[in-house]
Amino acid sequence: MSETDPSSYEYYKYVKTPKDMGIKTGSSLSNVSDGVSGMFNYVKLLVEGDSSASTTGKPLGNKYFLLTSQDCTDTATNKTVKRSIYFDNVPTGNLGMFADTGSDTTDFRGLIPGAIEDVLSIGKIDFFGAFSSFDVPPCQAIKLKTISTTNAVSSDTQYVTISDIKQISPCNFPDRVNPQTKDTCTRQGFTMSHDNEDDDDDINGAELYKDYYKLHDNDNDVTNINTKLMMPHDVFLKVLFYSLGALSVYIALKLMGNIYKKRE
């Protein structure tokens, strides 16, 4: 896979090996301590994302534009241009499904929650329409943050439909404001600016907001539903994810151990 293919993000390349983590075999107290610490960091990578077990120390994933064959009309010039779709594969922490049930989700930006997000977000993308639709939707040239397959952070400008722009996190825009929804990116996540006009209380990082759009049978009839994305500090949920992370690390270590034994 080459760097020219922005979708070919090879996660395993950015996960440190036990050797890189300083984990050594042996029953000494130091080795046991290093092993436990390494295990903890692997679990953090799988569940939380921010971990020294990755080469970046941050949640893994790429962000890129994909040029399609569909035309769209640039609202600024009224000219016909090629439409692009923006992909954000870095876990957000909202798991793609907790729209009405809680608070701060930034603890879950690891590989496991990210996989859940990716599966649930696939259904929100109109792939068929993007590549085969005969309609010419309005679009706008927007500059968004990109992350390459080698984790190089940059930005790019492409034409994206207005409906797609409305569903992009404001944290991906240079000024951290979505030009269509006016959502603003905060330190904890992103919030609907107009939802807080009459709220004098400081945001405590426990609430995230996102626009959801319900398409009706009428092609141009879109209902904008401002839905508060929240997830409780549910102990059971955290135990579930950390257990899955620990199990995944255990399985990976067992497989690696078998490989080393065969080499010997």
C-alpha positions in Angstrom: 0.0 0.0 0.0 1.3 3.4 -0.9 1.0 6.9 0.4 -0.8 7.8 -2.8 -3.8 5.9 -1.4 -5.1 8.0 1.5 -7.4 5.2 2.7 -4.6 2.7 3.3 -3.9 3.5 6.9 -2.0 0.6 8.4 -2.7 0.8 12.1 -0.2 -1.9 13.1 2.7 0.2 11.9 2.0 2.7 14.7 1.6 0.3 17.6 4.8 -0.3 19.5 6.0 -3.8 20.0 6.7 -5.1 23.6 10.4 -4.6 22.9 9.8 -1.0 21.9 7.8 -0.6 25.2 10.8 -1.9 27.2 9.1 -5.1 28.2 11.5 -7.9 28.9 11.1 -11.5 29.9 12.0 -12.6 33.4 10.6 -12.8 36.9 12.4 -9.9 38.5 10.3 -7.2 40.1 11.5 -4.7 37.5 10.4 -6.9 34.6 7.0 -7.6 36.2 6.5 -3.9 36.8 7.4 -3.1 33.2 5.1 -5.8 31.9 2.2 -4.6 33.9 2.8 -1.0 32.8 3.1 -2.1 29.1 -0.2 -4.1 29.4 -1.9 -1.0 30.9 -0.7 1.1 28.0 -1.9 -1.4 25.4 -5.3 -1.4 27.0 -5.3 2.4 27.0 -4.5 2.4 23.3 -7.4 0.0 22.6 -9.9 1.9 24.8 -8.9 5.5 25.3 -6.6 6.2 22.3 -4.1 8.4 24.1 -1.3 6.0 25.0 2.5 5.6 24.9 1.8 2.3 23.2 1.4 4.1 19.9 4.1 5.9 18.1 2.1 9.1 18.0 0.8 8.9 21.6 -2.6 10.0 20.3 -5.7 8.2 18.9 -4.8 6.6 15.6 -6.6 7.2 12.3 -6.4 9.3 9.1 -8.5 12.1 7.6 -8.7 12.7 3.9 -10.8 13.7 0.9 -12.0 11.2 -1.7 -12.8 12.7 -5.1 -15.9 11.2 -6.7 -17.3 11.1 -10.2 -20.3 13.2 -9.3 -20.6 16.9 -10.2 -21.8 19.6 -7.9 -22.5 23.3 -8.3 -20.1 25.7 -6.5 -22.3 28.2 -4.7 -19.7 30.9 -5.0 -19.2 30.8 -8.8 -22.2 28.8 -9.9 -19.8 26.6 -11.9 -20.0 22.8 -12.1 -17.1 21.1 -10.2 -16.3 17.6 -9.0 -17.6 16.6 -5.6 -15.4 15.2 -2.9 -16.3 13.3 0.3 -14.5 13.9 3.5 -13.5 10.9 5.7 -12.6 11.3 9.4 -11.3 8.0 10.7 -10.0 9.4 14.1 -12.3 8.2 16.8 -14.4 11.1 18.3 -15.4 9.3 21.5 -19.2 9.5 21.0 -19.3 5.9 19.7 -21.7 7.0 17.0 -24.8 6.0 18.9 -25.1 7.7 22.3 -27.4 10.5 21.3 -29.5 10.9 24.4 -27.9 9.1 27.3 -25.1 10.8 29.1 -22.1 13.0 29.1 -18.4 13.2 28.4 -17.3 10.5 25.9 -13.7 11.6 25.3 -12.4 8.6 27.3 -13.3 6.3 24.5 -11.1 7.2 21.5 -9.3 3.9 21.2 -9.2 1.3 18.5 -12.2 -0.6 19.8 -14.6 2.3 20.2 -13.3 3.6 16.9 -14.2 0.4 15.1 -17.7 0.7 16.5 -17.9 4.3 15.3 -16.8 3.3 11.8 -19.4 0.6 11.5 -22.2 2.8 12.7 -21.1 5.8 10.6 -21.0 3.8 7.3 -24.8 3.9 7.1 -24.8 7.7 7.3 -22.7 8.1 4.1 -24.6 8.2 0.7 -22.0 6.3 -1.3 -24.4 5.5 -4.1 -25.5 9.1 -4.5 -22.0 10.4 -4.4 -20.9 8.2 -7.3 -24.0 7.7 -9.4 -26.6 10.4 -8.7 -27.9 12.4 -11.6 -28.8 15.3 -9.4 -26.3 18.2 -9.2 -26.3 19.3 -5.5 -24.9 22.6 -4.3 -21.4 22.5 -2.9 -18.7 24.7 -1.4 -14.9 24.8 -1.4 -13.8 24.1 2.1 -10.4 23.7 3.8 -10.2 20.8 6.3 -7.7 19.1 8.4 -6.1 16.0 6.9 -3.9 13.3 8.4 -2.0 11.1 6.0 -1.3 7.4 6.2 2.1 8.3 7.9 0.3 10.6 10.4 1.5 13.8 8.8 -1.0 16.5 9.7 -1.9 19.0 7.0 -4.9 20.5 5.3 -6.5 20.4 1.9 -9.3 22.3 0.1 -11.9 20.4 -2.0 -15.5 20.9 -3.0 -18.0 19.2 -0.6 -21.8 19.3 -0.8 -23.6 21.6 1.6 -25.4 18.6 3.2 -22.1 16.9 3.8 -20.5 20.0 5.3 -23.2 20.2 7.9 -22.2 16.8 9.2 -18.5 17.5 9.6 -17.1 18.2 13.1 -16.2 21.9 13.5 -12.9 20.7 15.0 -11.7 19.8 11.5 -12.0 23.4 10.2 -9.1 25.8 10.5 -11.1 28.4 12.5 -12.8 25.5 14.4 -16.3 26.7 13.3 -18.5 24.8 10.8 -19.4 27.4 8.2 -22.9 26.0 7.6 -24.1 25.1 11.1 -22.0 27.6 13.0 -21.1 24.9 15.5 -17.9 25.7 17.4 -15.2 23.3 18.5 -14.4 23.4 22.2 -11.6 21.8 24.2 -13.8 18.9 25.2 -15.7 18.4 22.0 -18.0 20.5 19.9 -21.1 22.4 20.8 -24.0 24.0 19.0 -23.4 27.7 19.3 -27.0 28.6 19.2 -27.9 26.0 21.8 -26.0 28.0 24.4 -27.1 31.6 23.6 -29.3 31.7 26.7 -27.2 29.6 28.9 -24.9 31.5 31.2 -23.4 28.4 32.8 -19.9 27.3 31.7 -19.7 24.1 29.7 -18.1 21.5 31.9 -17.1 19.2 29.1 -20.0 16.8 29.8 -22.0 17.7 26.8 -21.3 17.2 23.1 -23.6 18.3 20.3 -24.0 17.1 16.7 -26.5 17.7 13.9 -28.5 14.7 12.7 -30.3 14.9 9.4 -33.4 12.9 8.5 -33.9 12.4 4.8 -37.5 12.2 3.6 -39.0 10.7 0.5 -38.8 14.2 -1.1 -35.2 14.4 -2.3 -34.7 18.0 -1.1 -36.6 17.6 2.2 -34.2 17.4 5.0 -35.1 17.8 8.6 -32.4 19.2 10.8 -32.6 17.6 14.2 -30.2 19.2 16.8 -29.5 16.3 19.1 -27.4 16.4 22.2 -24.8 13.7 22.2 -24.3 12.5 25.7 -23.1 9.4 27.5 -23.1 8.8 31.2 -20.0 8.0 33.2 -21.3 4.5 33.3 -19.1 2.2 35.3 -20.4 -0.9 33.5 -19.7 0.6 30.1 -16.1 1.4 31.1 -15.5 -2.0 32.6 -16.8 -3.6 29.4 -14.4 -1.6 27.2 -11.4 -2.1 29.4 -12.2 -5.8 29.6 -12.4 -6.1 25.9 -9.1 -4.2 25.7 -7.4 -6.5 28.2 -8.7 -9.5 26.4 -7.5 -8.2 23.0 -4.0 -7.6 24.5 -3.9 -11.0 26.1 -4.8 -12.7 22.8 -2.2 -10.6 20.9 0.5 -11.5 23.4 -0.3 -15.2 23.3 -0.2 -15.2 19.5 3.2 -13.3 19.5 4.5 -15.8 22.1 3.6 -18.7 19.8 5.3 -17.1 16.9 8.5 -16.6 18.9 8.4 -20.2 20.1 8.1 -21.4 16.5 11.1 -19.3 15.5 13.2 -20.9 18.2 
